[in-house]
């Protein structure tokens, strides 16, 4: 079962950046109040 609140968006973006297989897609942040969200969304855009 997938838990959408299983981690902070920053951790999901970091995992996508390190994934050599390119199979991680961060999606959209669950918590709109997470610090630095604007930059994280920009970093995550190329993995969508």
PQR file of N, CA, C, O and H, with PARSE charges and radii, in Angstrom:
ATOM      1  N   UNK A   1       0.840  -1.183   0.000 -0.4000 1.5000
ATOM      2  CA  UNK A   1       0.000   0.000   0.000 -0.0000 2.0000
ATOM      3  C   UNK A   1       0.883   1.243   0.000  0.5500 1.7000
ATOM      4  O   UNK A   1       1.888   1.284   0.710 -0.5500 1.4000
ATOM      5  N   UNK A   2       0.530   2.235  -0.769 -0.4000 1.5000
ATOM      6  CA  UNK A   2       1.284   3.478  -0.856 -0.0000 2.0000
ATOM      7  C   UNK A   2       0.749   4.460   0.172  0.5500 1.7000
ATOM      8  O   UNK A   2      -0.462   4.639   0.305 -0.5500 1.4000
ATOM      9  H   UNK A   2      -0.287   2.201  -1.345  0.4000 1.0000
ATOM     10  N   UNK A   3       1.665   5.096   0.900 -0.4000 1.5000
ATOM     11  CA  UNK A   3       1.304   6.088   1.897 -0.0000 2.0000
ATOM     12  C   UNK A   3       1.757   7.462   1.388  0.5500 1.7000
ATOM     13  O   UNK A   3       2.956   7.739   1.411 -0.5500 1.4000
ATOM     14  H   UNK A   3       2.648   4.951   0.792  0.4000 1.0000
ATOM     15  N   UNK A   4       0.847   8.332   0.928 -0.4000 1.5000
ATOM     16  CA  UNK A   4       1.245   9.626   0.372 -0.0000 2.0000
ATOM     17  C   UNK A   4       1.882  10.556   1.400  0.5500 1.7000
ATOM     18  O   UNK A   4       2.543  11.523   1.021 -0.5500 1.4000
ATOM     19  H   UNK A   4      -0.128   8.107   0.909  0.4000 1.0000
ATOM     20  N   UNK A   5       1.703  10.290   2.670 -0.4000 1.5000
ATOM     21  CA  UNK A   5       2.311  11.126   3.701 -0.0000 2.0000
ATOM     22  C   UNK A   5       3.531  10.436   4.308  0.5500 1.7000
ATOM     23  O   UNK A   5       3.973  10.799   5.398 -0.5500 1.4000
ATOM     24  H   UNK A   5       1.167   9.504   2.978  0.4000 1.0000
ATOM     25  N   UNK A   6       4.069   9.452   3.612 -0.4000 1.5000
ATOM     26  CA  UNK A   6       5.183   8.660   4.129 -0.0000 2.0000
ATOM     27  C   UNK A   6       6.496   9.401   4.260  0.5500 1.7000
ATOM     28  O   UNK A   6       7.420   8.895   4.898 -0.5500 1.4000
ATOM     29  H   UNK A   6       3.711   9.157   2.726  0.4000 1.0000
ATOM     30  N   UNK A   7       6.606  10.568   3.685 -0.4000 1.5000
ATOM     31  CA  UNK A   7       7.842  11.322   3.773 -0.0000 2.0000
ATOM     32  C   UNK A   7       7.640  12.748   3.327  0.5500 1.7000
ATOM     33  O   UNK A   7       6.648  13.090   2.683 -0.5500 1.4000
ATOM     34  H   UNK A   7       5.855  10.979   3.167  0.4000 1.0000
ATOM     35  N   UNK A   8       8.595  13.563   3.682 -0.4000 1.5000
ATOM     36  CA  UNK A   8       8.543  14.967   3.261 -0.0000 2.0000
ATOM     37  C   UNK A   8       8.823  15.047   1.764  0.5500 1.7000
ATOM     38  O   UNK A   8       9.558  14.222   1.222 -0.5500 1.4000
ATOM     39  H   UNK A   8       9.400  13.286   4.205  0.4000 1.0000
ATOM     40  N   UNK A   9       8.245  16.027   1.105 -0.4000 1.5000
ATOM     41  CA  UNK A   9       8.435  16.190  -0.329 -0.0000 2.0000
ATOM     42  C   UNK A   9       9.913  16.355  -0.661  0.5500 1.7000
ATOM     43  O   UNK A   9      10.375  15.873  -1.695 -0.5500 1.4000
ATOM     44  H   UNK A   9       7.648  16.697   1.545  0.4000 1.0000
ATOM     45  N   UNK A  10      10.663  17.037   0.216 -0.4000 1.5000
ATOM     46  CA  UNK A  10      12.098  17.223  -0.038 -0.0000 2.0000
ATOM     47  C   UNK A  10      12.817  15.884  -0.109  0.5500 1.7000
ATOM     48  O   UNK A  10      13.744  15.724  -0.903 -0.5500 1.4000
ATOM     49  H   UNK A  10      10.288  17.429   1.056  0.4000 1.0000
ATOM     50  N   UNK A  11      12.405  14.923   0.708 -0.4000 1.5000
ATOM     51  CA  UNK A  11      13.026  13.601   0.686 -0.0000 2.0000
ATOM     52  C   UNK A  11      12.661  12.841  -0.591  0.5500 1.7000
ATOM     53  O   UNK A  11      13.481  12.104  -1.139 -0.5500 1.4000
ATOM     54  H   UNK A  11      11.652  15.053   1.354  0.4000 1.0000
ATOM     55  N   UNK A  12      11.451  13.023  -1.050 -0.4000 1.5000
ATOM     56  CA  UNK A  12      11.005  12.352  -2.276 -0.0000 2.0000
ATOM     57  C   UNK A  12      11.733  12.936  -3.489  0.5500 1.7000
ATOM     58  O   UNK A  12      12.120  12.200  -4.397 -0.5500 1.4000
ATOM     59  H   UNK A  12      10.785  13.621  -0.605  0.4000 1.0000
ATOM     60  N   UNK A  13      11.917  14.255  -3.502 -0.4000 1.5000
ATOM     61  CA  UNK A  13      12.649  14.897  -4.593 -0.0000 2.0000
ATOM     62  C   UNK A  13      14.104  14.429  -4.592  0.5500 1.7000
ATOM     63  O   UNK A  13      14.660  14.131  -5.648 -0.5500 1.4000
ATOM     64  H   UNK A  13      11.603  14.853  -2.765  0.4000 1.0000
ATOM     65  N   UNK A  14      14.715  14.365  -3.421 -0.4000 1.5000
ATOM     66  CA  UNK A  14      16.102  13.889  -3.330 -0.0000 2.0000
ATOM     67  C   UNK A  14      16.224  12.460  -3.853  0.5500 1.7000
ATOM     68  O   UNK A  14      17.176  12.132  -4.560 -0.5500 1.4000
ATOM     69  H   UNK A  14      14.263  14.608  -2.563  0.4000 1.0000
ATOM     70  N   UNK A  15      15.278  11.631  -3.510 -0.4000 1.5000
ATOM     71  CA  UNK A  15      15.303  10.240  -3.976 -0.0000 2.0000
ATOM     72  C   UNK A  15      15.180  10.185  -5.497  0.5500 1.7000
ATOM     73  O   UNK A  15      15.871   9.396  -6.142 -0.5500 1.4000
ATOM     74  H   UNK A  15      14.504  11.897  -2.935  0.4000 1.0000
ATOM     75  N   UNK A  16      14.317  11.005  -6.073 -0.4000 1.5000
ATOM     76  CA  UNK A  16      14.157  11.037  -7.528 -0.0000 2.0000
ATOM     77  C   UNK A  16      15.446  11.497  -8.200  0.5500 1.7000
ATOM     78  O   UNK A  16      15.820  10.978  -9.252 -0.5500 1.4000
ATOM     79  H   UNK A  16      13.756  11.646  -5.550  0.4000 1.0000
ATOM     80  N   UNK A  17      16.120  12.462  -7.599 -0.4000 1.5000
ATOM     81  CA  UNK A  17      17.370  12.969  -8.159 -0.0000 2.0000
ATOM     82  C   UNK A  17      18.475  11.911  -8.135  0.5500 1.7000
ATOM     83  O   UNK A  17      19.342  11.904  -9.009 -0.5500 1.4000
ATOM     84  H   UNK A  17      15.816  12.883  -6.744  0.4000 1.0000
ATOM     85  N   UNK A  18      18.450  11.032  -7.156 -0.4000 1.5000
ATOM     86  CA  UNK A  18      19.486  10.003  -7.026 -0.0000 2.0000
ATOM     87  C   UNK A  18      19.144   8.702  -7.740  0.5500 1.7000
ATOM     88  O   UNK A  18      20.004   7.837  -7.901 -0.5500 1.4000
ATOM     89  H   UNK A  18      17.746  11.038  -6.446  0.4000 1.0000
ATOM     90  N   UNK A  19      17.912   8.562  -8.162 -0.4000 1.5000
ATOM     91  CA  UNK A  19      17.471   7.319  -8.792 -0.0000 2.0000
ATOM     92  C   UNK A  19      18.095   7.181 -10.175  0.5500 1.7000
ATOM     93  O   UNK A  19      17.781   7.955 -11.079 -0.5500 1.4000
ATOM     94  H   UNK A  19      17.213   9.265  -8.031  0.4000 1.0000
ATOM     95  N   UNK A  20      18.972   6.203 -10.343 -0.4000 1.5000
ATOM     96  CA  UNK A  20      19.641   6.018 -11.628 -0.0000 2.0000
ATOM     97  C   UNK A  20      18.723   5.372 -12.663  0.5500 1.7000
ATOM     98  O   UNK A  20      18.980   5.475 -13.863 -0.5500 1.4000
ATOM     99  H   UNK A  20      19.227   5.574  -9.609  0.4000 1.0000
ATOM    100  N   UNK A  21      17.677   4.719 -12.223 -0.4000 1.5000
ATOM    101  CA  UNK A  21      16.743   4.076 -13.145 -0.0000 2.0000
ATOM    102  C   UNK A  21      15.691   5.055 -13.677  0.5500 1.7000
ATOM    103  O   UNK A  21      15.016   4.758 -14.663 -0.5500 1.4000
ATOM    104  H   UNK A  21      17.469   4.635 -11.248  0.4000 1.0000
ATOM    105  N   UNK A  22      15.547   6.210 -13.035 -0.4000 1.5000
ATOM    106  CA  UNK A  22      14.572   7.195 -13.478 -0.0000 2.0000
ATOM    107  C   UNK A  22      13.133   6.776 -13.245  0.5500 1.7000
ATOM    108  O   UNK A  22      12.228   7.214 -13.955 -0.5500 1.4000
ATOM    109  H   UNK A  22      16.095   6.451 -12.234  0.4000 1.0000
ATOM    110  N   UNK A  23      12.924   5.931 -12.253 -0.4000 1.5000
ATOM    111  CA  UNK A  23      11.577   5.405 -12.029 -0.0000 2.0000
ATOM    112  C   UNK A  23      10.813   6.119 -10.919  0.5500 1.7000
ATOM    113  O   UNK A  23       9.653   5.795 -10.669 -0.5500 1.4000
ATOM    114  H   UNK A  23      13.659   5.575 -11.676  0.4000 1.0000
ATOM    115  N   UNK A  24      11.439   7.085 -10.248 -0.4000 1.5000
ATOM    116  CA  UNK A  24      10.749   7.813  -9.189 -0.0000 2.0000
ATOM    117  C   UNK A  24      10.211   9.130  -9.737  0.5500 1.7000
ATOM    118  O   UNK A  24      10.930   9.890 -10.384 -0.5500 1.4000
ATOM    119  H   UNK A  24      12.382   7.348 -10.451  0.4000 1.0000
ATOM    120  N   UNK A  25       8.956   9.380  -9.470 -0.4000 1.5000
ATOM    121  CA  UNK A  25       8.284  10.592  -9.919 -0.0000 2.0000
ATOM    122  C   UNK A  25       7.648  11.243  -8.697  0.5500 1.7000
ATOM    123  O   UNK A  25       6.678  10.706  -8.161 -0.5500 1.4000
ATOM    124  H   UNK A  25       8.371   8.762  -8.944  0.4000 1.0000
ATOM    125  N   UNK A  26       8.162  12.384  -8.240 -0.4000 1.5000
ATOM    126  CA  UNK A  26       7.708  12.990  -6.994 -0.0000 2.0000
ATOM    127  C   UNK A  26       6.231  13.367  -6.934  0.5500 1.7000
ATOM    128  O   UNK A  26       5.654  13.410  -5.847 -0.5500 1.4000
ATOM    129  H   UNK A  26       8.950  12.820  -8.675  0.4000 1.0000
ATOM    130  N   UNK A  27       5.617  13.639  -8.065 -0.4000 1.5000
ATOM    131  CA  UNK A  27       4.207  14.036  -8.036 -0.0000 2.0000
ATOM    132  C   UNK A  27       4.039  15.422  -7.460  0.5500 1.7000
ATOM    133  O   UNK A  27       4.862  16.304  -7.706 -0.5500 1.4000
ATOM    134  H   UNK A  27       6.086  13.604  -8.948  0.4000 1.0000
ATOM    135  N   UNK A  28       2.981  15.623  -6.697 -0.4000 1.5000
ATOM    136  CA  UNK A  28       2.722  16.923  -6.084 -0.0000 2.0000
ATOM    137  C   UNK A  28       2.892  16.816  -4.576  0.5500 1.7000
ATOM    138  O   UNK A  28       2.655  15.753  -4.002 -0.5500 1.4000
ATOM    139  H   UNK A  28       2.312  14.907  -6.498  0.4000 1.0000
ATOM    140  N   UNK A  29       3.297  17.899  -3.931 -0.4000 1.5000
ATOM    141  CA  UNK A  29       3.502  17.874  -2.486 -0.0000 2.0000
ATOM    142  C   UNK A  29       2.199  17.644  -1.722  0.5500 1.7000
ATOM    143  O   UNK A  29       1.156  18.194  -2.075 -0.5500 1.4000
ATOM    144  H   UNK A  29       3.488  18.762  -4.397  0.4000 1.0000
ATOM    145  N   UNK A  30       2.273  16.830  -0.680 -0.4000 1.5000
ATOM    146  CA  UNK A  30       1.107  16.579   0.161 -0.0000 2.0000
ATOM    147  C   UNK A  30       0.873  17.742   1.119  0.5500 1.7000
ATOM    148  O   UNK A  30      -0.268  18.128   1.375 -0.5500 1.4000
ATOM    149  H   UNK A  30       3.121  16.383  -0.394  0.4000 1.0000
ATOM    150  N   UNK A  31       1.977  18.303   1.652 -0.4000 1.5000
ATOM    151  CA  UNK A  31       1.885  19.380   2.638 -0.0000 2.0000
ATOM    152  C   UNK A  31       2.191  20.720   1.965  0.5500 1.7000
ATOM    153  O   UNK A  31       3.346  20.983   1.632 -0.5500 1.4000
ATOM    154  H   UNK A  31       2.903  17.990   1.445  0.4000 1.0000
ATOM    155  N   UNK A  32       1.187  21.570   1.759 -0.4000 1.5000
ATOM    156  CA  UNK A  32       1.417  22.858   1.093 -0.0000 2.0000
ATOM    157  C   UNK A  32       2.226  23.833   1.945  0.5500 1.7000
ATOM    158  O   UNK A  32       2.639  24.880   1.447 -0.5500 1.4000
ATOM    159  H   UNK A  32       0.248  21.356   2.030  0.4000 1.0000
ATOM    160  N   UNK A  33       2.457  23.517   3.202 -0.4000 1.5000
ATOM    161  CA  UNK A  33       3.194  24.402   4.104 -0.0000 2.0000
ATOM    162  C   UNK A  33       4.644  23.961   4.305  0.5500 1.7000
ATOM    163  O   UNK A  33       5.343  24.513   5.155 -0.5500 1.4000
ATOM    164  H   UNK A  33       2.122  22.667   3.606  0.4000 1.0000
ATOM    165  N   UNK A  34       5.100  22.983   3.541 -0.4000 1.5000
ATOM    166  CA  UNK A  34       6.472  22.512   3.695 -0.0000 2.0000
ATOM    167  C   UNK A  34       7.443  23.633   3.315  0.5500 1.7000
ATOM    168  O   UNK A  34       7.261  24.290   2.290 -0.5500 1.4000
ATOM    169  H   UNK A  34       4.533  22.534   2.850  0.4000 1.0000
ATOM    170  N   UNK A  35       8.470  23.852   4.134 -0.4000 1.5000
ATOM    171  CA  UNK A  35       9.436  24.922   3.836 -0.0000 2.0000
ATOM    172  C   UNK A  35      10.159  24.683   2.516  0.5500 1.7000
ATOM    173  O   UNK A  35      10.498  23.547   2.182 -0.5500 1.4000
ATOM    174  H   UNK A  35       8.618  23.319   4.967  0.4000 1.0000
ATOM    175  N   UNK A  36      10.391  25.761   1.766 -0.4000 1.5000
ATOM    176  CA  UNK A  36      11.133  25.699   0.520 -0.0000 2.0000
ATOM    177  C   UNK A  36      10.410  25.002  -0.613  0.5500 1.7000
ATOM    178  O   UNK A  36      11.037  24.520  -1.557 -0.5500 1.4000
ATOM    179  H   UNK A  36      10.115  26.683   2.037  0.4000 1.0000
ATOM    180  N   UNK A  37       9.109  24.949  -0.521 -0.4000 1.5000
ATOM    181  CA  UNK A  37       8.310  24.169  -1.466 -0.0000 2.0000
ATOM    182  C   UNK A  37       8.451  24.652  -2.913  0.5500 1.7000
ATOM    183  O   UNK A  37       8.482  23.833  -3.831 -0.5500 1.4000
ATOM    184  H   UNK A  37       8.601  25.340   0.246  0.4000 1.0000
ATOM    185  N   UNK A  38       8.533  25.933  -3.124 -0.4000 1.5000
ATOM    186  CA  UNK A  38       8.617  26.464  -4.487 -0.0000 2.0000
ATOM    187  C   UNK A  38       9.858  25.928  -5.205  0.5500 1.7000
ATOM    188  O   UNK A  38       9.772  25.506  -6.358 -0.5500 1.4000
ATOM    189  H   UNK A  38       8.507  26.598  -2.378  0.4000 1.0000
ATOM    190  N   UNK A  39      10.987  25.942  -4.543 -0.4000 1.5000
ATOM    191  CA  UNK A  39      12.224  25.433  -5.148 -0.0000 2.0000
ATOM    192  C   UNK A  39      12.166  23.928  -5.340  0.5500 1.7000
ATOM    193  O   UNK A  39      12.676  23.405  -6.332 -0.5500 1.4000
ATOM    194  H   UNK A  39      11.057  26.285  -3.606  0.4000 1.0000
ATOM    195  N   UNK A  40      11.548  23.230  -4.397 -0.4000 1.5000
ATOM    196  CA  UNK A  40      11.429  21.780  -4.516 -0.0000 2.0000
ATOM    197  C   UNK A  40      10.563  21.389  -5.708  0.5500 1.7000
ATOM    198  O   UNK A  40      10.873  20.431  -6.416 -0.5500 1.4000
ATOM    199  H   UNK A  40      11.134  23.655  -3.592  0.4000 1.0000
ATOM    200  N   UNK A  41       9.488  22.123  -5.928 -0.4000 1.5000
ATOM    201  CA  UNK A  41       8.612  21.843  -7.061 -0.0000 2.0000
ATOM    202  C   UNK A  41       9.374  22.059  -8.371  0.5500 1.7000
ATOM    203  O   UNK A  41       9.212  21.295  -9.322 -0.5500 1.4000
ATOM    204  H   UNK A  41       9.236  22.901  -5.352  0.4000 1.0000
ATOM    205  N   UNK A  42      10.194  23.093  -8.414 -0.4000 1.5000
ATOM    206  CA  UNK A  42      11.002  23.348  -9.612 -0.0000 2.0000
ATOM    207  C   UNK A  42      11.999  22.213  -9.845  0.5500 1.7000
ATOM    208  O   UNK A  42      12.178  21.768 -10.979 -0.5500 1.4000
ATOM    209  H   UNK A  42      10.326  23.714  -7.641  0.4000 1.0000
ATOM    210  N   UNK A  43      12.646  21.744  -8.781 -0.4000 1.5000
ATOM    211  CA  UNK A  43      13.603  20.640  -8.900 -0.0000 2.0000
ATOM    212  C   UNK A  43      12.905  19.358  -9.341  0.5500 1.7000
ATOM    213  O   UNK A  43      13.468  18.577 -10.108 -0.5500 1.4000
ATOM    214  H   UNK A  43      12.501  22.106  -7.860  0.4000 1.0000
ATOM    215  N   UNK A  44      11.688  19.138  -8.864 -0.4000 1.5000
ATOM    216  CA  UNK A  44      10.949  17.918  -9.149 -0.0000 2.0000
ATOM    217  C   UNK A  44      10.367  17.893 -10.564  0.5500 1.7000
ATOM    218  O   UNK A  44      10.051  16.823 -11.084 -0.5500 1.4000
ATOM    219  H   UNK A  44      11.231  19.772  -8.241  0.4000 1.0000
ATOM    220  N   UNK A  45      10.225  19.059 -11.186 -0.4000 1.5000
ATOM    221  CA  UNK A  45       9.541  19.164 -12.489 -0.0000 2.0000
ATOM    222  C   UNK A  45      10.153  18.253 -13.547  0.5500 1.7000
ATOM    223  O   UNK A  45       9.418  17.683 -14.353 -0.5500 1.4000
ATOM    224  H   UNK A  45      10.481  19.928 -10.764  0.4000 1.0000
ATOM    225  N   UNK A  46      11.465  18.101 -13.572 -0.4000 1.5000
ATOM    226  CA  UNK A  46      12.067  17.293 -14.635 -0.0000 2.0000
ATOM    227  C   UNK A  46      11.898  15.801 -14.420  0.5500 1.7000
ATOM    228  O   UNK A  46      12.258  15.014 -15.295 -0.5500 1.4000
ATOM    229  H   UNK A  46      12.062  18.565 -12.917  0.4000 1.0000
ATOM    230  N   UNK A  47      11.364  15.394 -13.289 -0.4000 1.5000
ATOM    231  CA  UNK A  47      11.143  13.967 -13.007 -0.0000 2.0000
ATOM    232  C   UNK A  47       9.679  13.563 -13.138  0.5500 1.7000
ATOM    233  O   UNK A  47       9.325  12.415 -12.868 -0.5500 1.4000
ATOM    234  H   UNK A  47      11.072  16.033 -12.578  0.4000 1.0000
ATOM    235  N   UNK A  48       8.840  14.487 -13.544 -0.4000 1.5000
ATOM    236  CA  UNK A  48       7.399  14.200 -13.644 -0.0000 2.0000
ATOM    237  C   UNK A  48       7.084  13.442 -14.892  0.5500 1.7000
ATOM    238  O   UNK A  48       5.923  13.116 -15.140 -0.5500 1.4000
ATOM    239  H   UNK A  48       9.127  15.419 -13.763  0.4000 1.0000
TER
END
